[in-house]
Amino acid sequence: MRRIGFSIVDKYLVKEFLKPFIFAVFTLTVIMISSHLFELMDFIIVKNVAADRVLLLLIYKLPDIIVQSFSIAVLFSILLSMTQLVKNREFTALRMGGIGLHRLIIPYLIIGILISGLTFFINERVVPWTNHEAENIIRRIILERGFPNLQAGVFFEGEDRYFYINEIDNRSGALKGVMLYEYEEESSFPRFIKAKEGYFEDKIWHLNDGVIHTFDDDGKLLGQSNFQELELDLNQSLRNFYGEQRTTSEMSRKQLKRDIELFQRSGLRVSSLLVEYHLKLAQAFISLIFILIGAPLSIKSNRGRSFGIVASIIVILIYYVATSFSTSMGRNDLLSPLVAAWLPNIIFAIGGLYLILREEYFKLRR
């Protein structure tokens, strides 16, 4: 009978959680879509882009927008549902029936694990592809109106060429830290070109102060030659070149890891990319972390929804400020990339566990 009672309680808790969760996901998705409307309307009205292309662009952006709303919706839902339990004195009744916070949180933790798993799956299997298709639509729109501006931190892949730009001076258009692999039919290993700086003009890459490495079929260095200036003509593969460029948001962890390993062997600084690589996994667990921190916070007030909404905003603000600070330190080599990506999760998880244990400890003392 005791087990059946717990089953009924679990179903009730899950039901009370899912109602605000679905509402929050829908509301947040609408809000985030609205933030893109100005850009989309600009495409239709100013740039005369066909409405069906703009609609397709919006559809491709939806998976990323929806999955971004999951963690915020989880925090909102756990705080809202549990503060209502406290306000309605249901939490007190459950504790009098022998159900402590540590047991009450179990169905929420299961939901958090499931949502975190779903987030990771979508971010790895769906979002990179849809983001890539969405960005390609934008790139083609820009390409039709002239050659687009280059972007720092973007991976490019053209015909038998693969390269990366580390930094771009937006004022002068100067490129810094350019790396290029050129594949040749007669060799299984590419020719590697690395230049300290350069610029792009009239579909020609002008690279300065660089070095060219050539390898044999076994990957051993055959020769090295320095150059002061090197010109590369991309006119023939221009469209393919821009169709294959990828930012880290358009790559899965597997794809990003492949490029990181490639760049590490070439001596390129990859701290920023390593932070992004570890963030892709760390961010999938935000929903679970928010369950741990939200559950004990929610029983501190009997004000119901108003407290839940305010607490959600404060926790989200603190978490994302901490994440921005931590990742910035990682990108600038002040923290290891792994620590930088996971530090906010670790701090919030420890804080949540401490609050849960403290609540149970004081309960036993009473």
ROKE-935644 format. One record per residue (C-alpha): residue number from 1; x, y, z. Coordinates in pm, 1 decimal, padded with zeros to 6 digits. Example, Ala and Ser with C-alpha at 12.3 -4.5 7.8 and 13.67 -1.06 7.14 Angstrom:
# ROKE-935644
<site k="1" xx="01230.0" yy="-00450.0" zz="00780.0"/>
<site k="2" xx="01367.0" yy="-00106.0" zz="00714.0"/>
This chain:
# ROKE-935644
<site k="1" xx="00000.0" yy="00000.0" zz="00000.0"/>
<site k="2" xx="00287.9" yy="00232.6" zz="00079.7"/>
<site k="3" xx="00437.6" yy="00176.7" zz="-00263.4"/>
<site k="4" xx="00103.9" yy="00248.1" zz="-00432.7"/>
<site k="5" xx="00071.0" yy="00572.8" zz="-00235.3"/>
<site k="6" xx="00410.6" yy="00686.8" zz="-00354.5"/>
<site k="7" xx="00314.5" yy="00599.8" zz="-00711.1"/>
<site k="8" xx="00009.8" yy="00823.3" zz="-00687.8"/>
<site k="9" xx="00219.5" yy="01105.8" zz="-00544.3"/>
<site k="10" xx="00478.6" yy="01066.6" zz="-00820.9"/>
<site k="11" xx="00212.8" yy="01085.0" zz="-01089.7"/>
<site k="12" xx="00064.6" yy="01393.8" zz="-00928.7"/>
<site k="13" xx="00404.9" yy="01566.7" zz="-00908.1"/>
<site k="14" xx="00488.0" yy="01484.1" zz="-01269.6"/>
<site k="15" xx="00149.2" yy="01612.8" zz="-01385.3"/>
<site k="16" xx="00190.6" yy="01938.2" zz="-01192.4"/>
<site k="17" xx="00540.0" yy="01979.2" zz="-01340.8"/>
<site k="18" xx="00453.4" yy="01905.6" zz="-01703.2"/>
<site k="19" xx="00170.9" yy="02159.1" zz="-01731.7"/>
<site k="20" xx="00388.2" yy="02467.6" zz="-01667.4"/>
<site k="21" xx="00680.5" yy="02305.8" zz="-01854.0"/>
<site k="22" xx="00485.0" yy="02271.8" zz="-02178.9"/>
<site k="23" xx="00345.4" yy="02621.8" zz="-02137.3"/>
<site k="24" xx="00693.8" yy="02763.9" zz="-02069.6"/>
<site k="25" xx="00850.9" yy="02589.0" zz="-02371.5"/>
<site k="26" xx="00576.5" yy="02722.7" zz="-02597.5"/>
<site k="27" xx="00594.9" yy="03075.5" zz="-02454.0"/>
<site k="28" xx="00975.0" yy="03094.3" zz="-02464.7"/>
<site k="29" xx="00979.5" yy="02961.3" zz="-02820.7"/>
<site k="30" xx="00734.6" yy="03231.1" zz="-02931.5"/>
<site k="31" xx="00939.5" yy="03499.8" zz="-02755.2"/>
<site k="32" xx="01267.9" yy="03382.5" zz="-02909.3"/>
<site k="33" xx="01108.9" yy="03355.9" zz="-03254.5"/>
<site k="34" xx="00989.7" yy="03712.9" zz="-03212.5"/>
<site k="35" xx="01349.6" yy="03822.3" zz="-03161.3"/>
<site k="36" xx="01426.1" yy="03696.9" zz="-03513.3"/>
<site k="37" xx="01126.4" yy="03862.9" zz="-03676.2"/>
<site k="38" xx="01301.9" yy="04195.0" zz="-03741.3"/>
<site k="39" xx="01578.7" yy="04020.3" zz="-03934.6"/>
<site k="40" xx="01329.6" yy="03803.5" zz="-04123.9"/>
<site k="41" xx="01107.2" yy="04099.6" zz="-04213.2"/>
<site k="42" xx="01417.7" yy="04282.9" zz="-04331.9"/>
<site k="43" xx="01487.7" yy="03996.9" zz="-04572.6"/>
<site k="44" xx="01134.4" yy="04014.9" zz="-04715.9"/>
<site k="45" xx="01076.8" yy="04392.8" zz="-04726.5"/>
<site k="46" xx="01423.2" yy="04539.5" zz="-04780.3"/>
<site k="47" xx="01612.6" yy="04263.6" zz="-04958.4"/>
<site k="48" xx="01312.5" yy="04130.1" zz="-05153.8"/>
<site k="49" xx="01375.1" yy="03770.0" zz="-05051.7"/>
<site k="50" xx="01090.9" yy="03531.7" zz="-05133.5"/>
<site k="51" xx="00861.9" yy="03465.7" zz="-04837.6"/>
<site k="52" xx="00893.5" yy="03087.6" zz="-04877.9"/>
<site k="53" xx="01272.9" yy="03108.3" zz="-04832.5"/>
<site k="54" xx="01229.1" yy="03316.8" zz="-04518.6"/>
<site k="55" xx="00970.2" yy="03070.6" zz="-04385.4"/>
<site k="56" xx="01211.8" yy="02783.1" zz="-04453.5"/>
<site k="57" xx="01482.7" yy="02976.0" zz="-04267.8"/>
<site k="58" xx="01252.7" yy="03010.7" zz="-03966.4"/>
<site k="59" xx="01166.5" yy="02639.3" zz="-03973.7"/>
<site k="60" xx="01537.7" yy="02550.2" zz="-03972.2"/>
<site k="61" xx="01593.2" yy="02776.0" zz="-03671.4"/>
<site k="62" xx="01311.6" yy="02618.4" zz="-03468.3"/>
<site k="63" xx="01497.1" yy="02312.2" zz="-03327.8"/>
<site k="64" xx="01773.1" yy="02529.5" zz="-03181.8"/>
<site k="65" xx="01520.0" yy="02775.0" zz="-03039.3"/>
<site k="66" xx="01305.7" yy="02501.1" zz="-02884.2"/>
<site k="67" xx="01596.3" yy="02314.0" zz="-02726.5"/>
<site k="68" xx="01730.9" yy="02639.0" zz="-02578.8"/>
<site k="69" xx="01401.2" yy="02683.7" zz="-02396.3"/>
<site k="70" xx="01415.4" yy="02343.4" zz="-02222.2"/>
<site k="71" xx="01643.2" yy="02431.2" zz="-01930.7"/>
<site k="72" xx="01468.8" yy="02761.5" zz="-01855.4"/>
<site k="73" xx="01130.9" yy="02588.2" zz="-01873.6"/>
<site k="74" xx="01253.5" yy="02317.6" zz="-01634.3"/>
<site k="75" xx="01363.7" yy="02572.8" zz="-01374.4"/>
<site k="76" xx="01040.2" yy="02769.3" zz="-01410.0"/>
<site k="77" xx="00832.7" yy="02451.8" zz="-01376.4"/>
<site k="78" xx="01010.5" yy="02304.4" zz="-01073.9"/>
<site k="79" xx="00989.6" yy="02633.8" zz="-00885.9"/>
<site k="80" xx="00630.2" yy="02698.2" zz="-00985.3"/>
<site k="81" xx="00497.6" yy="02348.1" zz="-00913.9"/>
<site k="82" xx="00675.2" yy="02305.2" zz="-00581.6"/>
<site k="83" xx="00600.0" yy="02654.7" zz="-00450.4"/>
<site k="84" xx="00234.8" yy="02579.2" zz="-00519.2"/>
<site k="85" xx="00273.0" yy="02259.9" zz="-00312.1"/>
<site k="86" xx="00409.2" yy="02470.4" zz="-00027.3"/>
<site k="87" xx="00143.5" yy="02741.7" zz="-00064.0"/>
<site k="88" xx="-00139.6" yy="02486.9" zz="-00064.5"/>
<site k="89" xx="00018.4" yy="02308.3" zz="00235.5"/>
<site k="90" xx="00044.5" yy="01989.5" zz="00031.1"/>
<site k="91" xx="00417.4" yy="01976.2" zz="00096.7"/>
<site k="92" xx="00355.4" yy="01983.1" zz="00472.9"/>
<site k="93" xx="00099.9" yy="01702.0" zz="00440.0"/>
<site k="94" xx="00343.4" yy="01491.4" zz="00238.3"/>
<site k="95" xx="00618.3" yy="01539.1" zz="00496.2"/>
<site k="96" xx="00381.8" yy="01443.6" zz="00773.8"/>
<site k="97" xx="00313.2" yy="01127.6" zz="00573.2"/>
<site k="98" xx="00683.1" yy="01043.1" zz="00579.8"/>
<site k="99" xx="00778.6" yy="01174.1" zz="00235.0"/>
<site k="100" xx="01086.4" yy="01393.3" zz="00273.3"/>
<site k="101" xx="01238.0" yy="01627.7" zz="00019.0"/>
<site k="102" xx="01498.2" yy="01369.2" zz="-00081.1"/>
<site k="103" xx="01215.2" yy="01131.6" zz="-00184.9"/>
<site k="104" xx="00992.5" yy="01403.4" zz="-00325.7"/>
<site k="105" xx="01264.0" yy="01515.2" zz="-00567.4"/>
<site k="106" xx="01313.0" yy="01172.6" zz="-00729.8"/>
<site k="107" xx="01043.8" yy="01206.4" zz="-01003.3"/>
<site k="108" xx="01178.4" yy="01554.0" zz="-01082.4"/>
<site k="109" xx="01532.7" yy="01416.9" zz="-01113.7"/>
<site k="110" xx="01410.5" yy="01148.2" zz="-01352.0"/>
<site k="111" xx="01241.5" yy="01416.2" zz="-01562.5"/>
<site k="112" xx="01561.0" yy="01623.4" zz="-01550.3"/>
<site k="113" xx="01770.0" yy="01328.9" zz="-01672.1"/>
<site k="114" xx="01525.5" yy="01257.1" zz="-01955.6"/>
<site k="115" xx="01515.2" yy="01620.8" zz="-02067.4"/>
<site k="116" xx="01895.5" yy="01646.0" zz="-02045.6"/>
<site k="117" xx="01927.9" yy="01332.4" zz="-02259.9"/>
<site k="118" xx="01677.8" yy="01468.8" zz="-02510.8"/>
<site k="119" xx="01864.2" yy="01801.0" zz="-02517.8"/>
<site k="120" xx="02195.8" yy="01629.7" zz="-02588.8"/>
<site k="121" xx="02043.1" yy="01412.9" zz="-02862.6"/>
<site k="122" xx="01878.8" yy="01708.2" zz="-03040.1"/>
<site k="123" xx="02190.4" yy="01923.9" zz="-03005.6"/>
<site k="124" xx="02407.7" yy="01650.5" zz="-03154.8"/>
<site k="125" xx="02183.1" yy="01499.9" zz="-03422.7"/>
<site k="126" xx="01941.0" yy="01773.9" zz="-03526.5"/>
<site k="127" xx="02057.2" yy="02126.0" zz="-03435.0"/>
<site k="128" xx="02396.0" yy="02122.3" zz="-03616.6"/>
<site k="129" xx="02227.2" yy="02025.6" zz="-03943.5"/>
<site k="130" xx="01935.1" yy="02268.3" zz="-03912.6"/>
<site k="131" xx="02166.1" yy="02552.4" zz="-03804.7"/>
<site k="132" xx="02388.6" yy="02478.9" zz="-04103.4"/>
<site k="133" xx="02095.2" yy="02483.9" zz="-04343.3"/>
<site k="134" xx="01963.9" yy="02807.4" zz="-04189.3"/>
<site k="135" xx="02302.8" yy="02977.3" zz="-04211.7"/>
<site k="136" xx="02346.9" yy="02860.2" zz="-04569.5"/>
<site k="137" xx="02020.8" yy="03027.7" zz="-04665.2"/>
<site k="138" xx="02151.5" yy="03352.5" zz="-04514.6"/>
<site k="139" xx="02488.6" yy="03306.0" zz="-04686.0"/>
<site k="140" xx="02324.8" yy="03250.7" zz="-05024.3"/>
<site k="141" xx="02106.4" yy="03559.3" zz="-04975.3"/>
<site k="142" xx="02415.3" yy="03765.6" zz="-04898.0"/>
<site k="143" xx="02616.9" yy="03601.6" zz="-05177.4"/>
<site k="144" xx="02354.3" yy="03698.5" zz="-05433.5"/>
<site k="145" xx="02416.1" yy="04062.1" zz="-05340.5"/>
<site k="146" xx="02793.8" yy="04052.2" zz="-05345.7"/>
<site k="147" xx="03068.8" yy="03863.5" zz="-05168.9"/>
<site k="148" xx="03000.6" yy="03833.0" zz="-04795.0"/>
<site k="149" xx="03218.7" yy="03946.9" zz="-04511.7"/>
<site k="150" xx="03437.9" yy="03676.3" zz="-04364.9"/>
<site k="151" xx="03392.4" yy="03564.2" zz="-04006.0"/>
<site k="152" xx="03646.8" yy="03479.1" zz="-03739.6"/>
<site k="153" xx="03628.1" yy="03137.5" zz="-03581.8"/>
<site k="154" xx="03450.9" yy="02981.5" zz="-03882.0"/>
<site k="155" xx="03552.4" yy="02659.8" zz="-04053.1"/>
<site k="156" xx="03559.5" yy="02666.1" zz="-04432.4"/>
<site k="157" xx="03564.2" yy="02373.7" zz="-04670.0"/>
<site k="158" xx="03599.0" yy="02415.7" zz="-05045.2"/>
<site k="159" xx="03715.2" yy="02199.2" zz="-05332.8"/>
<site k="160" xx="04021.5" yy="02012.6" zz="-05198.9"/>
<site k="161" xx="04070.6" yy="02289.5" zz="-04944.0"/>
<site k="162" xx="03997.3" yy="02318.9" zz="-04577.6"/>
<site k="163" xx="04085.6" yy="02621.2" zz="-04368.6"/>
<site k="164" xx="04021.6" yy="02837.8" zz="-04069.9"/>
<site k="165" xx="04058.3" yy="03205.7" zz="-03970.4"/>
<site k="166" xx="04144.6" yy="03274.7" zz="-03607.8"/>
<site k="167" xx="04088.5" yy="03652.3" zz="-03593.8"/>
<site k="168" xx="03954.4" yy="03928.6" zz="-03818.9"/>
<site k="169" xx="04003.0" yy="04302.0" zz="-03778.0"/>
<site k="170" xx="03658.7" yy="04435.3" zz="-03872.7"/>
<site k="171" xx="03792.6" yy="04784.2" zz="-03938.4"/>
<site k="172" xx="04073.7" yy="04698.1" zz="-04178.1"/>
<site k="173" xx="03955.7" yy="04355.4" zz="-04290.2"/>
<site k="174" xx="04292.8" yy="04206.0" zz="-04195.3"/>
<site k="175" xx="04302.4" yy="03832.9" zz="-04126.6"/>
<site k="176" xx="04515.9" yy="03681.5" zz="-03852.7"/>
<site k="177" xx="04605.4" yy="03320.5" zz="-03787.1"/>
<site k="178" xx="04500.9" yy="03174.1" zz="-04124.5"/>
<site k="179" xx="04543.8" yy="02798.2" zz="-04165.3"/>
<site k="180" xx="04488.4" yy="02610.1" zz="-04489.7"/>
<site k="181" xx="04503.1" yy="02244.0" zz="-04589.9"/>
<site k="182" xx="04521.0" yy="02167.0" zz="-04963.0"/>
<site k="183" xx="04460.5" yy="01807.9" zz="-05070.3"/>
<site k="184" xx="04642.5" yy="01676.7" zz="-05377.7"/>
<site k="185" xx="04542.0" yy="01370.3" zz="-05577.8"/>
<site k="186" xx="04888.9" yy="01215.1" zz="-05576.0"/>
<site k="187" xx="04926.2" yy="01236.8" zz="-05196.9"/>
<site k="188" xx="04715.4" yy="01102.3" zz="-04911.7"/>
<site k="189" xx="04835.0" yy="01384.5" zz="-04687.9"/>
<site k="190" xx="04748.9" yy="01749.8" zz="-04747.3"/>
<site k="191" xx="04984.3" yy="02040.0" zz="-04793.9"/>
<site k="192" xx="04963.0" yy="02262.7" zz="-04489.1"/>
<site k="193" xx="04985.8" yy="02641.2" zz="-04518.3"/>
<site k="194" xx="04993.1" yy="02867.0" zz="-04215.4"/>
<site k="195" xx="05009.0" yy="03247.0" zz="-04235.8"/>
<site k="196" xx="05031.3" yy="03503.1" zz="-03958.0"/>
<site k="197" xx="04816.8" yy="03751.3" zz="-04146.9"/>
<site k="198" xx="04649.8" yy="03832.4" zz="-04476.4"/>
<site k="199" xx="04348.9" yy="03989.8" zz="-04640.9"/>
<site k="200" xx="04078.4" yy="03906.7" zz="-04897.2"/>
<site k="201" xx="04019.5" yy="04111.2" zz="-05211.1"/>
<site k="202" xx="03850.7" yy="04044.0" zz="-05547.0"/>
<site k="203" xx="03803.1" yy="03674.5" zz="-05466.9"/>
<site k="204" xx="04176.0" yy="03638.2" zz="-05399.1"/>
<site k="205" xx="04331.8" yy="03545.5" zz="-05067.0"/>
<site k="206" xx="04651.1" yy="03738.7" zz="-04999.7"/>
<site k="207" xx="04849.2" yy="03562.2" zz="-04725.7"/>
<site k="208" xx="05159.5" yy="03715.5" zz="-04569.4"/>
<site k="209" xx="05445.7" yy="03591.2" zz="-04351.0"/>
<site k="210" xx="05371.4" yy="03221.3" zz="-04359.2"/>
<site k="211" xx="05510.7" yy="02873.8" zz="-04399.9"/>
<site k="212" xx="05422.7" yy="02577.5" zz="-04624.2"/>
<site k="213" xx="05464.9" yy="02218.5" zz="-04503.1"/>
<site k="214" xx="05457.1" yy="01919.1" zz="-04739.6"/>
<site k="215" xx="05425.3" yy="01556.0" zz="-04627.6"/>
<site k="216" xx="05483.9" yy="01213.6" zz="-04780.5"/>
<site k="217" xx="05225.7" yy="00934.4" zz="-04794.4"/>
<site k="218" xx="05318.9" yy="00824.0" zz="-04442.6"/>
<site k="219" xx="05259.0" yy="01169.0" zz="-04297.2"/>
<site k="220" xx="05628.5" yy="01250.8" zz="-04249.6"/>
<site k="221" xx="05744.0" yy="01604.7" zz="-04315.2"/>
<site k="222" xx="05916.9" yy="01627.5" zz="-04653.3"/>
<site k="223" xx="05991.4" yy="01995.9" zz="-04663.8"/>
<site k="224" xx="05919.0" yy="02338.6" zz="-04528.7"/>
<site k="225" xx="05932.4" yy="02669.4" zz="-04711.5"/>
<site k="226" xx="05864.3" yy="03018.6" zz="-04588.7"/>
<site k="227" xx="05689.5" yy="03287.7" zz="-04788.6"/>
<site k="228" xx="05633.8" yy="03658.5" zz="-04752.8"/>
<site k="229" xx="05326.2" yy="03669.5" zz="-04975.2"/>
<site k="230" xx="05102.5" yy="03403.5" zz="-05126.2"/>
<site k="231" xx="04792.4" yy="03448.3" zz="-05344.0"/>
<site k="232" xx="04509.4" yy="03193.4" zz="-05367.5"/>
<site k="233" xx="04233.5" yy="03218.4" zz="-05628.0"/>
<site k="234" xx="03894.2" yy="03098.7" zz="-05500.2"/>
<site k="235" xx="03687.5" yy="03219.5" zz="-05794.1"/>
<site k="236" xx="03601.1" yy="02872.8" zz="-05929.2"/>
<site k="237" xx="03485.6" yy="02720.7" zz="-05598.8"/>
<site k="238" xx="03330.3" yy="03030.0" zz="-05444.9"/>
<site k="239" xx="02977.7" yy="02893.7" zz="-05395.2"/>
<site k="240" xx="03090.8" yy="02552.7" zz="-05273.2"/>
<site k="241" xx="03331.4" yy="02726.6" zz="-05040.5"/>
<site k="242" xx="03056.7" yy="02924.1" zz="-04871.4"/>
<site k="243" xx="02812.6" yy="02634.6" zz="-04871.2"/>
<site k="244" xx="03047.8" yy="02432.0" zz="-04651.8"/>
<site k="245" xx="03166.3" yy="02686.9" zz="-04398.7"/>
<site k="246" xx="03062.4" yy="02602.1" zz="-04045.2"/>
<site k="247" xx="03058.7" yy="02777.2" zz="-03711.1"/>
<site k="248" xx="03075.3" yy="02571.4" zz="-03392.4"/>
<site k="249" xx="02695.6" yy="02597.2" zz="-03361.8"/>
<site k="250" xx="02672.7" yy="02408.7" zz="-03693.0"/>
<site k="251" xx="02891.5" yy="02122.3" zz="-03574.2"/>
<site k="252" xx="02837.3" yy="01823.4" zz="-03347.8"/>
<site k="253" xx="03090.6" yy="01733.9" zz="-03080.5"/>
<site k="254" xx="03231.5" yy="01464.3" zz="-03310.4"/>
<site k="255" xx="03284.4" yy="01709.0" zz="-03595.2"/>
<site k="256" xx="03432.4" yy="01971.7" zz="-03364.1"/>
<site k="257" xx="03668.2" yy="01718.9" zz="-03202.9"/>
<site k="258" xx="03797.7" yy="01616.3" zz="-03545.8"/>
<site k="259" xx="03888.6" yy="01974.6" zz="-03628.5"/>
<site k="260" xx="04037.2" yy="02044.7" zz="-03286.5"/>
<site k="261" xx="04271.4" yy="01746.2" zz="-03321.4"/>
<site k="262" xx="04365.0" yy="01862.0" zz="-03670.0"/>
<site k="263" xx="04446.1" yy="02212.2" zz="-03549.5"/>
<site k="264" xx="04635.0" yy="02090.5" zz="-03242.5"/>
<site k="265" xx="04869.2" yy="01890.6" zz="-03464.3"/>
<site k="266" xx="04927.3" yy="02209.2" zz="-03661.5"/>
<site k="267" xx="05020.5" yy="02409.9" zz="-03354.0"/>
<site k="268" xx="04712.3" yy="02635.4" zz="-03367.2"/>
<site k="269" xx="04573.5" yy="02773.8" zz="-03039.3"/>
<site k="270" xx="04245.0" yy="02591.0" zz="-02979.1"/>
<site k="271" xx="04139.7" yy="02701.1" zz="-02627.6"/>
<site k="272" xx="03821.5" yy="02866.9" zz="-02753.5"/>
<site k="273" xx="03726.6" yy="02560.6" zz="-02956.9"/>
<site k="274" xx="03792.7" yy="02326.2" zz="-02664.5"/>
<site k="275" xx="03563.7" yy="02535.9" zz="-02445.1"/>
<site k="276" xx="03288.7" yy="02507.3" zz="-02708.1"/>
<site k="277" xx="03348.5" yy="02132.2" zz="-02733.0"/>
<site k="278" xx="03305.0" yy="02076.0" zz="-02358.6"/>
<site k="279" xx="03013.5" yy="02323.2" zz="-02340.5"/>
<site k="280" xx="02813.9" yy="02112.3" zz="-02584.4"/>
<site k="281" xx="02801.0" yy="01836.5" zz="-02322.3"/>
<site k="282" xx="02788.9" yy="02057.0" zz="-02011.8"/>
<site k="283" xx="02491.6" yy="02257.7" zz="-02137.8"/>
<site k="284" xx="02290.2" yy="01940.2" zz="-02191.8"/>
<site k="285" xx="02290.4" yy="01889.3" zz="-01813.9"/>
<site k="286" xx="02155.7" yy="02234.0" zz="-01726.8"/>
<site k="287" xx="01803.2" yy="02094.9" zz="-01687.9"/>
<site k="288" xx="01920.8" yy="01842.3" zz="-01429.7"/>
<site k="289" xx="02125.2" yy="02108.4" zz="-01247.9"/>
<site k="290" xx="01823.6" yy="02339.9" zz="-01234.6"/>
<site k="291" xx="01618.2" yy="02060.6" zz="-01075.5"/>
<site k="292" xx="01880.2" yy="02023.9" zz="-00800.7"/>
<site k="293" xx="01892.2" yy="02395.4" zz="-00726.7"/>
<site k="294" xx="01523.6" yy="02471.7" zz="-00788.2"/>
<site k="295" xx="01367.4" yy="02204.4" zz="-00567.6"/>
<site k="296" xx="01516.9" yy="02314.0" zz="-00233.2"/>
<site k="297" xx="01475.1" yy="02682.9" zz="-00318.6"/>
<site k="298" xx="01105.1" yy="02638.1" zz="-00388.4"/>
<site k="299" xx="01020.7" yy="02523.2" zz="-00036.1"/>
<site k="300" xx="01162.8" yy="02841.1" zz="00118.3"/>
<site k="301" xx="00854.6" yy="03048.1" zz="00043.6"/>
<site k="302" xx="00478.5" yy="03006.7" zz="00053.4"/>
<site k="303" xx="00413.0" yy="03287.5" zz="-00194.7"/>
<site k="304" xx="00343.6" yy="03048.0" zz="-00478.2"/>
<site k="305" xx="00374.7" yy="03162.1" zz="-00839.5"/>
<site k="306" xx="00517.0" yy="03508.0" zz="-00772.5"/>
<site k="307" xx="00812.5" yy="03360.7" zz="-00585.5"/>
<site k="308" xx="00861.1" yy="03094.8" zz="-00854.1"/>
<site k="309" xx="00878.4" yy="03351.7" zz="-01134.0"/>
<site k="310" xx="01112.8" yy="03587.8" zz="-00946.2"/>
<site k="311" xx="01339.5" yy="03304.3" zz="-00828.1"/>
<site k="312" xx="01358.4" yy="03165.0" zz="-01183.2"/>
<site k="313" xx="01474.6" yy="03497.7" zz="-01322.3"/>
<site k="314" xx="01738.6" yy="03541.3" zz="-01050.0"/>
<site k="315" xx="01878.0" yy="03187.0" zz="-01081.3"/>
<site k="316" xx="01891.3" yy="03206.7" zz="-01462.6"/>
<site k="317" xx="02065.1" yy="03544.0" zz="-01448.4"/>
<site k="318" xx="02325.8" yy="03424.0" zz="-01197.3"/>
<site k="319" xx="02386.1" yy="03099.2" zz="-01386.7"/>
<site k="320" xx="02438.6" yy="03257.1" zz="-01727.6"/>
<site k="321" xx="02654.8" yy="03538.3" zz="-01588.1"/>
<site k="322" xx="02869.0" yy="03272.1" zz="-01419.6"/>
<site k="323" xx="02882.8" yy="03074.0" zz="-01744.3"/>
<site k="324" xx="02987.1" yy="03379.5" zz="-01946.6"/>
<site k="325" xx="03258.7" yy="03464.5" zz="-01694.6"/>
<site k="326" xx="03385.7" yy="03107.1" zz="-01674.0"/>
<site k="327" xx="03394.3" yy="03046.1" zz="-02050.5"/>
<site k="328" xx="03566.8" yy="03379.0" zz="-02106.8"/>
<site k="329" xx="03840.6" yy="03271.4" zz="-01866.0"/>
<site k="330" xx="03869.4" yy="02940.9" zz="-02049.7"/>
<site k="331" xx="03900.5" yy="03104.2" zz="-02390.0"/>
<site k="332" xx="04178.6" yy="03326.4" zz="-02255.2"/>
<site k="333" xx="04368.3" yy="03034.2" zz="-02096.5"/>
<site k="334" xx="04298.8" yy="03147.3" zz="-01738.8"/>
<site k="335" xx="04110.8" yy="02820.7" zz="-01677.4"/>
<site k="336" xx="04140.0" yy="02486.7" zz="-01849.3"/>
<site k="337" xx="03865.7" yy="02448.4" zz="-02115.6"/>
<site k="338" xx="03714.8" yy="02150.0" zz="-01932.6"/>
<site k="339" xx="03692.3" yy="02335.6" zz="-01600.8"/>
<site k="340" xx="03565.3" yy="02653.0" zz="-01770.1"/>
<site k="341" xx="03277.2" yy="02465.1" zz="-01934.8"/>
<site k="342" xx="03172.7" yy="02264.4" zz="-01629.3"/>
<site k="343" xx="03246.9" yy="02504.0" zz="-01340.7"/>
<site k="344" xx="02898.7" yy="02670.4" zz="-01324.6"/>
<site k="345" xx="02730.8" yy="02327.8" zz="-01334.8"/>
<site k="346" xx="02953.9" yy="02199.5" zz="-01056.0"/>
<site k="347" xx="02895.3" yy="02505.9" zz="-00835.5"/>
<site k="348" xx="02517.0" yy="02497.5" zz="-00881.0"/>
<site k="349" xx="02500.8" yy="02120.0" zz="-00830.5"/>
<site k="350" xx="02698.3" yy="02142.1" zz="-00506.5"/>
<site k="351" xx="02480.0" yy="02433.7" zz="-00394.6"/>
<site k="352" xx="02163.1" yy="02237.6" zz="-00469.8"/>
<site k="353" xx="02284.5" yy="01923.9" zz="-00290.2"/>
<site k="354" xx="02387.4" yy="02134.2" zz="00008.9"/>
<site k="355" xx="02041.6" yy="02294.3" zz="00030.5"/>
<site k="356" xx="01872.6" yy="01953.1" zz="00006.5"/>
<site k="357" xx="02094.1" yy="01800.7" zz="00275.7"/>
<site k="358" xx="02053.5" yy="02103.3" zz="00499.7"/>
<site k="359" xx="01676.0" yy="02083.8" zz="00469.4"/>
<site k="360" xx="01675.8" yy="01714.8" zz="00557.6"/>
<site k="361" xx="01924.3" yy="01768.5" zz="00843.2"/>
<site k="362" xx="01714.9" yy="02038.1" zz="01008.1"/>
<site k="363" xx="01404.5" yy="01829.1" zz="00954.3"/>
<site k="364" xx="01560.9" yy="01543.5" zz="01150.2"/>
<site k="365" xx="01667.3" yy="01777.5" zz="01431.4"/>
<site k="366" xx="01312.3" yy="01909.1" zz="01464.2"/>
